[in-house]
Amino acid sequence: MSAQEERRRLRILALWDEARATGIEMTEFCRDYSERHGAESRGKLTTKMLRRFASWRDMRGARKRETE
């Protein structure tokens, strides 16, 4: 994965964490994100993609903890 793609995923996840803290549902977040950033983010953000990004972040964090 490129550094640019990694930054994109982390940016989306940061926005998702903020939205989730205010009570926004995943489907609603994906729809709103796609409407605002659709062209720049390589198409529509789906709940499946968002779940995959969150899983990637969790695995990435686990690997970092193992190496510490």
C-alpha positions in Angstrom: 0.0 0.0 0.0 1.3 3.4 -0.9 1.9 6.1 1.8 -0.8 8.2 0.0 -3.4 5.4 0.3 -2.4 4.9 4.0 -2.9 8.6 4.8 -6.3 8.5 3.0 -7.5 5.6 5.0 -6.3 7.2 8.3 -8.0 10.5 7.3 -11.3 8.6 6.6 -11.1 6.7 9.9 -10.4 9.9 11.9 -13.6 11.4 10.4 -15.5 8.2 11.1 -14.3 8.2 14.7 -15.6 11.8 15.2 -18.9 11.0 13.5 -19.4 7.8 15.5 -18.8 9.8 18.7 -21.7 12.0 17.8 -24.0 9.1 17.1 -23.9 9.0 13.3 -24.6 5.6 11.8 -22.0 4.0 9.4 -24.4 4.0 6.4 -25.2 7.7 6.9 -21.5 8.5 7.3 -20.6 6.7 4.1 -23.3 8.4 2.1 -22.3 11.9 3.4 -18.6 11.2 2.8 -19.3 10.0 -0.7 -21.4 13.1 -1.5 -18.7 15.5 -0.2 -15.5 13.7 -1.3 -16.7 11.2 -4.0 -14.6 12.5 -6.9 -11.4 12.9 -4.9 -11.7 9.6 -3.0 -11.8 7.3 -6.1 -15.5 6.8 -6.0 -18.1 5.9 -3.5 -17.2 5.0 0.1 -19.2 1.9 1.1 -19.8 0.4 4.5 -17.8 -2.7 3.4 -14.8 -0.5 2.6 -15.1 1.4 5.9 -15.2 -1.9 7.8 -12.1 -3.1 5.9 -10.3 0.1 6.7 -11.1 -0.2 10.4 -10.0 -3.9 10.4 -6.7 -2.8 8.7 -6.2 -0.1 11.4 -6.8 -2.7 14.1 -4.3 -5.2 12.6 -1.8 -2.4 12.0 -2.0 -1.4 15.7 -1.7 -5.0 16.8 1.5 -5.5 14.8 3.0 -2.3 16.2 2.3 -3.5 19.7 3.9 -6.8 19.0 7.1 -5.2 17.8 7.4 -2.9 20.8 
